[in-house]
Amino acid sequence: MKKINHYVLNGAIALLSTAGFVACSSSDDVTDAPVNPTYDGKSVKTQFAINIANESSKTRMTAENTQNSSNFLGMNNIYLIPFVEIPTESKYVDGAQTGSTPKTSKEYTFPSDVLKLAAISNSEIDNSTDNKNYKIYNDVSIPVGTKNFLFYGTGPMTDKVKNGALTVADISSTSGNTTNKIKFSLVDIATTDGANNTLTTVSGDFAAYLTTIANATGWAELTSNDDATLYQARTNLITNPSNGGVRGVSAIALKQIVQDIVTLAYPKQTPNGGTETTVSKVADAICTAVKAKYFDISETAGSKGKVDWKSTGVEKTIKTFPRDLNIPDGAMLMTWNNTENKFEATANPSMGTTTGSSPFINFYNLTYPACIAYRANTPLAAKNEEVSTWPTQYSSWESYDWTTQGWGQEVLVTTRSIALQNNIQYGVAQLEATVIAASNLLNDNSGNNMVSVTANAFPVKGILIGGQKSDVNWEYLPNTSASDKVVYDSDINNINLTTTESSPFYTLLFDSYTTGLKAKQNTIRIALELENNSGADFKGIDGVVAAGQRFYLLAELDPKASSGVTAISWPNTNPNRFPQFGIDRTFVQDFKTKVKFTVRTLKNAYVTIPDLRSIKLKLGLSVDLQWQSGLTFDVPLGGTIN
């Protein structure tokens, strides 16, 4: 994803009554203020203002300038939920960090209808003047007796790849809803009614095409005595992934596989007017099979034997498969069926069942990153007079002393002005990553090959983050019933692996908190997707990474590692603002996790993406990771040299 360069929603939310006078709340609250004429026995209508302050200050994400570049992207899915008391984890969420056992999970029933507010467009906020830093809503009914609010909102999701995306449960339809109705879910990339049909069809077509080539007349019967190179080529193709056989399948990989075969077969074809031999007939059959679909073989001087896509009959989406579906190249799997003598594309590989070096990832578990999301769990402040000037900056709102300035803590029938005391914060965490090569020469898995790292040899094309749950609850913490997901962020531009640390790239994620009393916080596994533009093939851990092919280097982020990790500096504030306050974990909502990936070797490069839950993965990167508030990691990406 692109860096989130828009304002901090520093959370100043104010509610102003539309009435010009106020009144006492009940017979027990005596005041000279008149009753708000909009009072209907339950609620008072108010004017509701959301303040978008632009000071980059104390929130975990904003102090690292993720939303301070003078543009606001807008806000959607805005919900305001009034409560008569503050919802807290100890009351309403199991696994509260008190006592010897987790408390019983409870659901909090909303005392009134949820308020769904109109979206805020980016043009409605202008930082050029202080008085344009907020959005006004009119005639918003707030129940008398309200003392606390839950607030939710999201950023735009017009482009899932660039903005990220979330599915937001509609909780606004009726009163009597409970907190378990509040759910935010990551959005799958390959849906059962969309991309998977193309994935299945195209990968199946690729498998059938490659089967035709592998079964070209006479090739299976060819012996090493007939021709050692052609014999070994077919053997590698169908039986030995580590020596160049097929594991992942993509248009780029398919073209490279075919080119490698043609490079061997083309010069061994029967010459024009020449006599056929056993070997030449096989070479003829291979080249004929290659040209039957997808590719032509050049006969032009200077490029003879070069394979390229057919100029007609091959759609552009085929040539970029599966990237056109935002699926990483290494997520597609192809295997040889010895019984039926054919390649089979595994459209839905099962995790944990392969006998290879590690289980493969299931591309159905790939999701877009999260989008910008906002939340607040805050007491309110109420006043029996109209307020004309509101704080517009984070610091002035944060330091404002509500108690000494004449504000109460409950909505009364006399209330004219209402404010949310706490700043709105982010419901999602942010990963800021950089990458660097430890040397300009990196060894591969062949044992005697060093790969040169030049300026544009290895561009970063994506990042995959494991340990993500499919959905989160009202506190933006993972639901206990949530399934495992892997976030794939492919919106990474102009980032290259060199011996100079790269510019940062950013991904938004869910909090990685592990539920349960004193639960051990999980190690998070990450795969960095790079492209081999070095001009040379090299050998990785599960196959040959051909020139032009994408590969994956892995790292682990362990928040409880014995070395290289320092504790988060938690802010001195109300713990309800930060669910599971004080528990260090890799990703924390409203915090930024900074990671420096250092590539020390290419020997553990994967051609296919392994299941990021596996504990037997070979790491290819070292990591220097730090929290915005102080936690740092220093671990390898892609493993060590030895």
C-alpha positions as CSV (number, residue, x, y, z in Angstrom):
1,M,0.0,0.0,0.0
2,K,1.0,3.6,-0.4
3,K,2.0,5.6,2.7
4,I,-1.1,6.8,4.4
5,N,-0.5,10.5,3.8
6,H,-3.5,12.2,5.2
7,Y,-4.6,13.8,8.4
8,V,-4.6,12.4,11.8
9,L,-8.1,12.1,13.0
10,N,-7.0,13.4,16.4
11,G,-10.4,12.7,17.6
12,A,-11.9,16.0,18.8
13,I,-15.6,15.3,18.5
14,A,-18.1,17.8,19.7
15,L,-21.8,17.8,19.9
16,L,-23.6,21.2,19.9
17,S,-27.3,21.6,20.5
18,T,-29.4,23.3,17.9
19,A,-31.5,25.0,20.5
20,G,-30.6,28.5,21.7
21,F,-31.5,27.8,25.3
22,V,-31.3,24.9,27.8
23,A,-33.2,23.5,30.8
24,C,-32.8,21.3,33.8
25,S,-32.6,17.5,33.3
26,S,-35.1,16.3,35.9
27,S,-36.7,17.2,39.2
28,D,-33.6,16.0,40.9
29,D,-31.3,18.3,38.9
30,V,-32.1,21.9,39.7
31,T,-30.7,24.5,37.3
32,D,-31.7,27.8,35.9
33,A,-31.1,26.6,32.4
34,P,-34.3,26.0,30.4
35,V,-35.1,22.6,28.9
36,N,-33.9,22.0,25.4
37,P,-37.1,22.4,23.3
38,T,-36.1,19.3,21.2
39,Y,-36.3,17.1,24.3
40,D,-38.9,14.4,23.5
41,G,-38.8,12.5,26.8
42,K,-35.8,10.4,25.7
43,S,-33.3,12.5,23.7
44,V,-32.2,15.9,22.8
45,K,-31.3,16.9,19.3
46,T,-27.8,18.3,18.9
47,Q,-25.3,19.6,16.4
48,F,-22.5,17.1,16.0
49,A,-19.0,18.2,15.0
50,I,-16.0,16.0,14.1
51,N,-12.7,17.8,14.4
52,I,-9.8,16.7,12.1
53,A,-6.7,18.1,13.7
54,N,-3.6,18.1,11.6
55,E,-0.9,18.2,14.3
56,S,1.4,15.2,14.0
57,S,2.0,14.5,17.7
58,K,1.3,11.8,20.2
59,T,-0.7,9.0,18.6
60,R,1.4,6.0,17.7
61,M,0.8,6.2,14.0
62,T,0.9,9.9,13.4
63,A,4.2,10.6,15.2
64,E,5.9,8.9,12.3
65,N,4.2,11.2,9.7
66,T,1.7,8.7,8.3
67,Q,-1.0,11.3,8.0
68,N,0.5,14.8,8.1
69,S,1.0,15.7,4.4
70,S,-1.9,18.1,4.1
71,N,-4.5,15.9,2.6
72,F,-7.5,14.2,4.2
73,L,-8.8,11.1,2.3
74,G,-12.3,11.3,3.8
75,M,-14.2,9.1,6.2
76,N,-17.0,6.5,5.6
77,N,-19.0,4.0,7.7
78,I,-19.3,6.4,10.6
79,Y,-21.1,5.0,13.6
80,L,-21.8,6.7,16.9
81,I,-23.1,4.4,19.7
82,P,-24.2,6.0,23.0
83,F,-23.8,4.2,26.3
84,V,-24.9,4.9,29.9
85,E,-21.5,3.6,31.1
86,I,-18.1,2.9,29.7
87,P,-17.8,-0.6,28.1
88,T,-14.7,-2.3,29.3
89,E,-13.0,-5.6,28.6
90,S,-13.3,-6.7,32.2
91,K,-17.1,-6.6,31.8
92,Y,-17.7,-7.5,28.3
93,V,-14.7,-9.4,26.8
94,D,-13.4,-12.8,28.0
95,G,-9.7,-13.1,28.8
96,A,-9.7,-9.9,31.0
97,Q,-6.2,-9.5,32.5
98,T,-7.4,-9.7,36.1
99,G,-7.9,-12.6,38.5
100,S,-6.6,-16.1,38.0
101,T,-9.0,-17.2,35.2
102,P,-10.6,-15.4,32.3
103,K,-14.0,-13.8,33.1
104,T,-17.2,-15.0,31.4
105,S,-17.8,-13.3,28.1
106,K,-20.7,-10.9,28.2
107,E,-22.5,-8.9,25.6
108,Y,-23.3,-5.3,26.1
109,T,-26.8,-4.2,24.9
110,F,-26.9,-0.8,23.3
111,P,-29.3,1.4,25.2
112,S,-30.6,3.1,22.1
113,D,-30.4,3.1,18.3
114,V,-27.0,3.3,16.8
115,L,-26.4,6.5,14.9
116,K,-25.0,6.2,11.4
117,L,-23.6,9.4,10.2
118,A,-23.1,10.6,6.6
119,A,-19.7,10.2,5.1
120,I,-17.2,13.0,5.1
121,S,-15.6,13.8,1.8
122,N,-12.0,14.8,1.5
123,S,-13.1,18.2,0.2
124,E,-14.9,19.1,3.4
125,I,-11.8,19.4,5.4
126,D,-9.2,22.1,4.6
127,N,-6.2,22.6,6.8
128,S,-5.5,26.1,5.4
129,T,-7.7,27.6,8.1
130,D,-8.4,26.4,11.6
131,N,-12.2,26.8,11.2
132,K,-12.3,24.2,8.4
133,N,-10.9,21.4,10.5
134,Y,-14.2,19.9,11.5
135,K,-17.4,18.6,10.0
136,I,-20.8,19.7,11.4
137,Y,-23.8,17.4,11.6
138,N,-27.2,18.9,12.5
139,D,-30.2,17.4,14.4
140,V,-28.4,14.4,15.9
141,S,-30.5,12.9,18.6
142,I,-28.5,11.9,21.7
143,P,-30.3,10.1,24.5
144,V,-30.5,11.8,27.9
145,G,-28.4,9.8,30.4
146,T,-25.7,9.1,27.9
147,K,-22.2,9.1,29.5
148,N,-20.0,7.4,27.0
149,F,-19.7,6.8,23.2
150,L,-18.2,4.2,21.0
151,F,-17.2,5.8,17.7
152,Y,-16.2,4.0,14.4
153,G,-15.2,5.1,11.0
154,T,-13.2,4.0,8.0
155,G,-11.2,5.6,5.2
156,P,-12.0,5.2,1.5
157,M,-12.0,1.8,-0.1
158,T,-12.4,2.7,-3.8
159,D,-9.2,0.9,-4.7
160,K,-8.7,-2.2,-2.6
161,V,-5.1,-2.6,-3.7
162,K,-4.1,0.9,-2.9
163,N,-6.5,1.8,0.0
164,G,-7.0,-1.6,1.5
165,A,-10.5,-2.7,2.5
166,L,-12.7,-3.9,5.3
167,T,-16.2,-5.3,5.5
168,V,-18.1,-3.4,8.1
169,A,-21.1,-5.1,9.7
170,D,-24.2,-3.0,9.6
171,I,-25.2,-2.4,13.2
172,S,-27.4,0.6,12.7
173,S,-30.7,-1.0,11.8
174,T,-32.4,-1.6,15.2
175,S,-32.1,-0.9,18.9
176,G,-31.2,-3.7,21.2
177,N,-28.0,-4.7,19.4
178,T,-25.1,-6.1,21.3
179,T,-21.4,-5.6,21.0
180,N,-21.0,-8.9,19.3
181,K,-22.8,-7.4,16.3
182,I,-19.8,-5.0,15.8
183,K,-17.4,-6.8,13.5
184,F,-14.8,-5.6,10.9
185,S,-13.5,-8.2,8.5
186,L,-10.6,-8.4,6.1
187,V,-11.7,-8.7,2.4
188,D,-10.6,-11.9,0.6
189,I,-8.8,-11.4,-2.8
190,A,-10.0,-14.7,-4.4
191,T,-13.7,-15.0,-3.8
192,T,-15.7,-18.1,-4.5
193,D,-17.9,-16.2,-7.0
194,G,-15.1,-14.2,-8.7
195,A,-11.4,-14.6,-9.1
196,N,-11.3,-18.3,-8.2
197,N,-13.1,-19.2,-11.4
198,T,-10.4,-17.5,-13.5
199,L,-7.7,-19.0,-11.3
200,T,-9.1,-22.5,-11.7
201,T,-9.6,-22.1,-15.5
202,V,-6.3,-20.5,-16.4
203,S,-4.2,-22.7,-14.1
204,G,-5.9,-25.7,-15.5
205,D,-5.2,-24.6,-19.0
206,F,-1.6,-24.0,-18.2
207,A,-1.3,-27.5,-16.7
208,A,-2.9,-29.1,-19.8
209,Y,-0.6,-27.1,-22.1
210,L,2.5,-28.2,-20.2
211,T,1.3,-31.8,-20.2
212,T,1.1,-31.7,-24.0
213,I,4.7,-30.6,-24.1
214,A,5.9,-33.1,-21.5
215,N,4.2,-35.9,-23.5
216,A,5.5,-34.8,-26.8
217,T,5.9,-37.8,-29.0
218,G,8.9,-39.9,-28.1
219,W,10.2,-37.6,-25.3
220,A,9.1,-39.9,-22.4
221,E,10.8,-42.9,-24.2
222,L,14.1,-41.0,-24.8
223,T,17.0,-42.3,-22.8
224,S,20.1,-40.6,-21.5
225,N,22.1,-42.6,-24.1
226,D,20.0,-41.0,-26.8
227,D,20.5,-37.5,-25.5
228,A,21.5,-36.7,-22.0
229,T,20.3,-33.1,-21.9
230,L,16.8,-33.7,-23.2
231,Y,16.4,-36.7,-21.1
232,Q,17.4,-34.8,-17.9
233,A,15.2,-31.8,-18.9
234,R,12.1,-34.0,-18.8
235,T,13.2,-35.7,-15.6
236,N,13.7,-32.4,-13.9
237,L,10.4,-31.0,-15.3
238,I,8.2,-33.8,-13.8
239,T,10.0,-35.1,-10.8
240,N,12.6,-32.8,-9.2
241,P,11.4,-29.3,-8.2
242,S,14.7,-28.5,-6.6
243,N,16.5,-28.8,-10.0
244,G,14.1,-26.7,-11.9
245,G,10.8,-28.6,-11.9
246,V,7.4,-27.0,-11.7
247,R,6.0,-26.0,-8.3
248,G,4.6,-22.5,-8.7
249,V,2.8,-21.6,-11.9
250,S,2.4,-18.2,-13.3
251,A,2.5,-16.7,-16.8
252,I,6.1,-15.6,-16.2
253,A,7.2,-19.0,-14.8
254,L,5.4,-20.8,-17.7
255,K,7.2,-18.8,-20.3
256,Q,10.5,-19.4,-18.6
257,I,10.0,-23.1,-18.4
258,V,9.0,-23.3,-22.0
259,Q,12.0,-21.2,-23.0
260,D,14.4,-23.4,-21.1
261,I,12.9,-26.5,-22.9
262,V,13.0,-24.8,-26.3
263,T,16.6,-23.7,-25.8
264,L,17.6,-27.4,-25.6
265,A,15.2,-28.7,-28.2
266,Y,15.3,-26.1,-30.9
267,P,18.9,-26.7,-32.2
268,K,18.3,-30.5,-32.3
269,Q,15.3,-30.3,-34.7
270,T,15.5,-32.1,-38.0
271,P,17.3,-29.8,-40.5
272,N,15.4,-28.8,-43.6
273,G,16.0,-31.6,-46.0
274,G,17.9,-33.6,-43.4
275,T,17.4,-37.1,-42.1
276,E,15.3,-37.6,-39.0
277,T,16.9,-39.2,-36.0
278,T,15.4,-40.4,-32.7
279,V,16.5,-37.2,-31.0
280,S,15.5,-34.8,-33.9
281,K,12.0,-36.3,-34.0
282,V,11.6,-35.7,-30.3
283,A,12.9,-32.1,-30.7
284,D,10.5,-31.6,-33.6
285,A,7.6,-32.9,-31.5
286,I,8.5,-30.6,-28.5
287,C,8.7,-27.5,-30.6
288,T,5.4,-28.3,-32.3
289,A,3.7,-28.8,-28.9
290,V,5.1,-25.4,-27.7
291,K,3.7,-23.6,-30.8
292,A,0.3,-25.2,-30.5
293,K,-0.9,-22.6,-27.9
294,Y,0.3,-19.5,-26.2
295,F,3.8,-19.2,-27.7
296,D,5.7,-18.8,-31.0
297,I,9.3,-19.7,-31.6
298,S,11.3,-17.1,-33.5
299,E,13.0,-18.1,-36.7
300,T,14.6,-14.7,-37.2
301,A,18.3,-14.4,-37.4
302,G,19.8,-13.2,-34.2
303,S,16.8,-14.4,-32.1
304,K,16.3,-17.9,-33.3
305,G,14.8,-20.2,-30.7
306,K,13.5,-17.3,-28.7
307,V,10.0,-17.9,-27.2
308,D,7.4,-15.1,-27.1
309,W,3.7,-14.9,-26.6
310,K,1.6,-15.2,-29.7
311,S,0.6,-11.9,-31.2
312,T,-3.0,-12.9,-31.5
313,G,-5.3,-15.2,-29.6
314,V,-3.6,-14.7,-26.2
315,E,-5.3,-12.2,-23.9
316,K,-3.3,-9.8,-21.9
317,T,-4.7,-11.2,-18.6
318,I,-3.2,-14.6,-19.6
319,K,0.2,-13.0,-20.0
320,T,0.1,-11.5,-16.5
321,F,-1.6,-14.4,-14.7
322,P,-2.2,-14.5,-11.8
323,R,-0.9,-10.9,-11.1
324,D,-3.9,-9.5,-13.0
325,L,-6.1,-10.9,-10.2
326,N,-3.8,-9.5,-7.5
327,I,-2.6,-13.0,-6.6
328,P,1.1,-13.4,-6.1
329,D,3.0,-15.6,-8.6
330,G,4.0,-18.1,-6.0
331,A,0.5,-18.9,-4.7
332,M,-0.3,-21.1,-7.7
333,L,0.8,-24.7,-7.5
334,M,1.3,-27.3,-10.2
335,T,2.3,-30.9,-9.7
336,W,2.9,-34.0,-11.9
337,N,0.6,-36.9,-11.6
338,N,2.7,-40.0,-12.2
339,T,-0.3,-42.3,-12.5
340,E,-2.0,-40.3,-15.2
341,N,1.1,-38.8,-16.7
342,K,-0.1,-35.2,-16.6
343,F,0.3,-31.9,-14.8
344,E,-2.4,-30.8,-12.3
345,A,-3.0,-27.3,-11.1
346,T,-3.9,-27.3,-7.5
347,A,-6.6,-24.6,-7.3
348,N,-7.0,-25.0,-3.6
349,P,-3.9,-26.4,-2.0
350,S,-4.5,-27.8,1.4
351,M,-2.3,-26.4,4.2
352,G,0.0,-28.7,6.0
353,T,-0.4,-31.8,3.8
354,T,2.6,-31.5,1.5
355,T,5.7,-33.6,2.2
356,G,8.0,-30.8,0.9
357,S,10.1,-28.5,2.9
358,S,7.0,-26.7,4.2
359,P,3.3,-26.5,3.6
360,F,2.1,-24.3,0.8
361,I,0.0,-21.3,1.3
362,N,-3.7,-21.5,0.4
363,F,-4.5,-18.5,-1.9
364,Y,-8.1,-18.5,-0.7
365,N,-6.7,-17.2,2.6
366,L,-5.1,-14.1,0.9
367,T,-6.7,-10.8,1.8
368,Y,-6.2,-7.2,0.9
369,P,-4.6,-5.1,3.6
370,A,-6.9,-3.3,6.1
371,C,-8.0,0.2,5.1
372,I,-7.7,3.2,7.4
373,A,-10.0,2.6,10.4
374,Y,-10.9,4.7,13.4
375,R,-12.3,4.0,16.8
376,A,-12.9,5.6,20.2
377,N,-14.2,4.4,23.5
378,T,-14.6,7.6,25.4
379,P,-16.5,9.4,28.2
380,L,-18.3,12.5,27.1
381,A,-18.3,16.0,28.4
382,A,-21.6,18.0,28.5
383,K,-22.4,21.7,29.0
384,N,-25.5,23.7,29.5
385,E,-24.5,26.5,27.2
386,E,-23.5,26.8,23.5
387,V,-19.8,26.6,22.8
388,S,-18.6,28.6,19.8
389,T,-14.9,27.8,19.9
390,W,-13.5,24.3,19.9
391,P,-9.9,23.1,20.1
392,T,-8.6,22.4,16.6
393,Q,-5.2,20.8,17.4
394,Y,-4.4,17.5,19.0
395,S,-2.4,19.1,21.9
396,S,-5.0,21.7,22.9
397,W,-7.8,19.1,22.9
398,E,-5.7,16.5,24.7
399,S,-4.7,18.9,27.4
400,Y,-8.1,20.5,27.9
401,D,-9.3,20.3,31.5
402,W,-13.0,19.4,31.1
403,T,-13.6,19.2,34.9
404,T,-12.5,22.7,35.7
405,Q,-14.1,24.3,32.7
406,G,-17.6,23.6,33.8
407,W,-18.4,20.4,31.9
408,G,-20.5,17.6,33.2
409,Q,-20.2,13.9,32.4
410,E,-23.8,13.1,31.3
411,V,-26.3,14.3,28.7
412,L,-29.1,16.1,30.5
413,V,-32.3,17.6,29.2
414,T,-30.5,20.9,29.6
415,T,-27.5,19.9,27.5
416,R,-26.6,22.2,24.6
417,S,-23.0,21.1,23.9
418,I,-21.4,17.7,24.0
419,A,-17.8,16.6,23.4
420,L,-16.0,13.3,23.4
421,Q,-13.2,13.7,25.9
422,N,-10.7,11.2,24.3
423,N,-9.2,11.7,20.9
424,I,-10.3,9.4,18.1
425,Q,-7.5,6.9,17.3
426,Y,-6.7,4.2,14.7
427,G,-8.3,0.8,15.0
428,V,-5.6,-0.7,12.8
429,A,-1.9,-1.1,13.2
430,Q,0.7,0.0,10.6
431,L,3.8,-1.8,9.4
432,E,6.6,0.5,8.1
433,A,9.2,-1.6,6.3
434,T,12.6,-1.0,4.7
435,V,14.9,-3.5,2.9
436,I,18.7,-3.6,2.5
437,A,21.2,-6.2,1.2
438,A,24.1,-7.1,3.6
439,S,26.5,-7.4,0.7
440,N,26.6,-6.7,-3.1
441,L,27.2,-10.4,-3.5
442,L,24.7,-13.0,-2.1
443,N,25.2,-16.7,-2.1
444,D,22.4,-19.0,-3.4
445,N,21.6,-22.7,-2.6
446,S,23.9,-24.2,-5.1
447,G,26.9,-23.8,-2.8
448,N,29.2,-22.2,-5.3
449,N,27.2,-19.3,-6.9
450,M,27.3,-15.7,-5.9
451,V,24.6,-13.4,-7.2
452,S,25.3,-9.7,-7.8
453,V,23.1,-7.1,-6.2
454,T,22.9,-4.2,-8.5
455,A,20.7,-1.1,-8.5
456,N,17.6,-2.7,-10.2
457,A,18.4,-6.4,-9.8
458,F,15.8,-7.2,-7.2
459,P,12.8,-4.9,-7.0
460,V,10.3,-5.5,-4.1
461,K,6.9,-6.3,-5.6
462,G,4.9,-7.3,-2.5
463,I,4.8,-8.3,1.1
464,L,2.7,-11.1,2.8
465,I,2.0,-10.9,6.5
466,G,0.8,-14.0,8.3
467,G,-0.8,-14.2,11.7
468,Q,-3.8,-12.0,10.7
469,K,-7.3,-13.0,11.8
470,S,-10.2,-12.7,9.4
471,D,-12.2,-10.3,11.7
472,V,-12.0,-8.2,14.8
473,N,-14.6,-7.2,17.4
474,W,-15.8,-4.0,18.9
475,E,-12.4,-3.2,20.4
476,Y,-10.7,-4.0,17.1
477,L,-9.2,-7.1,18.7
478,P,-9.3,-10.5,16.9
479,N,-12.5,-12.5,17.5
480,T,-11.9,-15.9,19.0
481,S,-13.8,-17.6,16.2
482,A,-11.8,-15.8,13.5
483,S,-10.0,-17.9,10.8
484,D,-6.3,-17.4,9.8
485,K,-5.6,-15.1,7.0
486,V,-2.5,-13.7,5.1
487,V,-2.5,-10.1,4.1
488,Y,-1.0,-9.5,0.6
489,D,0.1,-5.9,-0.2
490,S,1.2,-5.5,-3.8
491,D,1.1,-1.7,-3.9
492,I,4.8,-1.3,-3.5
493,N,6.6,1.0,-6.1
494,N,10.2,2.0,-6.7
495,I,11.6,-0.1,-3.9
496,N,14.7,-2.0,-4.7
497,L,17.1,-4.3,-2.8
498,T,20.5,-2.6,-2.7
499,T,23.3,-2.2,-0.2
500,T,21.6,1.1,0.8
501,E,18.5,1.0,3.0
502,S,15.4,1.6,0.9
503,S,12.7,4.1,1.4
504,P,9.9,2.8,3.7
505,F,6.8,1.1,2.4
506,Y,3.6,0.7,4.5
507,T,0.9,-1.8,5.2
508,L,-2.2,-1.5,7.4
509,L,-3.1,-4.6,9.5
510,F,-5.2,-5.8,12.4
511,D,-4.0,-5.9,15.9
512,S,-2.2,-9.3,16.4
513,Y,-3.3,-9.8,20.1
514,T,-3.7,-13.4,21.1
515,T,-6.8,-13.9,23.2
516,G,-6.7,-15.4,26.7
517,L,-5.4,-14.8,30.2
518,K,-1.7,-14.0,29.9
519,A,-1.6,-15.7,26.5
520,K,1.7,-15.9,24.7
521,Q,1.7,-13.4,21.9
522,N,2.3,-15.1,18.6
523,T,5.4,-14.8,16.4
524,I,4.4,-13.2,13.1
525,R,5.8,-14.6,9.8
526,I,6.3,-12.4,6.8
527,A,7.3,-13.1,3.2
528,L,8.9,-10.4,1.1
529,E,8.1,-10.8,-2.6
530,L,11.0,-9.8,-4.9
531,E,11.6,-10.1,-8.7
532,N,14.8,-11.6,-10.1
533,N,15.9,-8.9,-12.6
534,S,19.5,-9.8,-12.2
535,G,19.6,-11.4,-15.6
536,A,20.8,-14.7,-14.1
537,D,19.1,-17.8,-12.7
538,F,19.9,-18.8,-9.1
539,K,18.9,-21.7,-6.9
540,G,16.6,-21.2,-4.0
541,I,15.4,-23.7,-1.4
542,D,12.5,-25.1,-3.4
543,G,13.6,-24.6,-7.0
544,V,15.5,-22.5,-9.5
545,V,14.5,-18.8,-9.5
546,A,14.8,-18.0,-13.2
547,A,15.6,-14.5,-14.5
548,G,12.4,-12.5,-14.5
549,Q,10.7,-14.8,-11.9
550,R,9.4,-13.7,-8.5
551,F,10.6,-15.3,-5.3
552,Y,10.0,-15.0,-1.6
553,L,12.2,-14.4,1.4
554,L,10.9,-15.1,4.9
555,A,11.3,-13.5,8.3
556,E,9.9,-13.9,11.8
557,L,8.8,-11.1,14.2
558,D,8.8,-12.4,17.7
559,P,7.6,-9.8,20.3
560,K,9.0,-12.0,23.1
561,A,12.4,-12.8,21.6
562,S,15.2,-13.2,24.1
563,S,17.4,-10.6,22.5
564,G,17.0,-7.6,20.2
565,V,13.6,-6.6,21.6
566,T,12.8,-3.7,23.9
567,A,9.4,-3.1,25.5
568,I,6.8,-0.7,24.1
569,S,6.6,2.6,25.9
570,W,2.9,2.6,26.6
571,P,1.4,6.1,27.1
572,N,0.2,7.3,30.4
573,T,-3.5,7.3,29.6
574,N,-6.8,5.6,30.2
575,P,-6.3,1.9,29.4
576,N,-9.7,1.7,27.7
577,R,-8.3,3.8,24.9
578,F,-5.9,0.9,24.1
579,P,-7.5,-2.5,24.4
580,Q,-5.2,-5.1,26.2
581,F,-3.1,-2.2,27.4
582,G,0.4,-3.0,28.4
583,I,0.7,-6.3,26.5
584,D,3.5,-6.1,24.0
585,R,2.7,-7.8,20.6
586,T,4.0,-7.4,17.1
587,F,1.1,-5.3,15.8
588,V,-0.9,-3.0,18.1
589,Q,-3.8,-0.8,16.9
590,D,-2.9,2.8,16.7
591,F,0.8,1.9,16.9
592,K,3.4,1.7,14.1
593,T,5.8,-1.3,13.9
594,K,9.0,-0.4,12.1
595,V,10.9,-3.2,10.4
596,K,14.3,-3.2,8.7
597,F,14.7,-6.3,6.5
598,T,18.3,-7.3,5.8
599,V,18.9,-9.8,3.1
600,R,22.1,-11.8,3.9
601,T,21.6,-14.8,1.5
602,L,19.4,-16.1,-1.3
603,K,19.8,-19.8,-0.5
604,N,16.5,-19.8,1.3
605,A,14.5,-18.1,-1.5
606,Y,11.2,-19.7,-2.1
607,V,9.7,-20.0,-5.6
608,T,6.3,-20.8,-4.1
609,I,4.8,-19.1,-1.0
610,P,4.9,-21.5,2.0
611,D,2.2,-21.5,4.6
612,L,3.3,-18.7,6.9
613,R,2.0,-20.6,9.9
614,S,4.7,-23.3,9.6
615,I,7.4,-23.5,12.2
616,K,9.8,-25.3,9.9
617,L,10.3,-22.4,7.4
618,K,13.8,-21.4,6.2
619,L,14.2,-17.7,6.9
620,G,15.8,-15.5,4.3
621,L,15.8,-12.1,5.9
622,S,17.1,-10.5,9.1
623,V,14.9,-8.0,10.8
624,D,15.5,-4.9,12.8
625,L,12.1,-4.1,14.0
626,Q,11.0,-1.3,16.3
627,W,7.7,0.0,17.7
628,Q,6.9,3.7,17.3
629,S,7.0,3.8,21.1
630,G,10.2,2.0,21.5
631,L,10.0,-1.8,20.9
632,T,12.8,-2.9,18.6
633,F,13.6,-6.3,16.8
634,D,16.8,-7.4,15.2
635,V,16.3,-10.8,13.5
636,P,17.2,-12.3,10.0
637,L,15.1,-12.3,6.8
638,G,15.9,-15.3,4.6
639,G,18.2,-16.8,7.2
640,T,21.9,-16.6,7.8
641,I,24.6,-17.4,5.3
642,N,25.7,-20.7,6.8
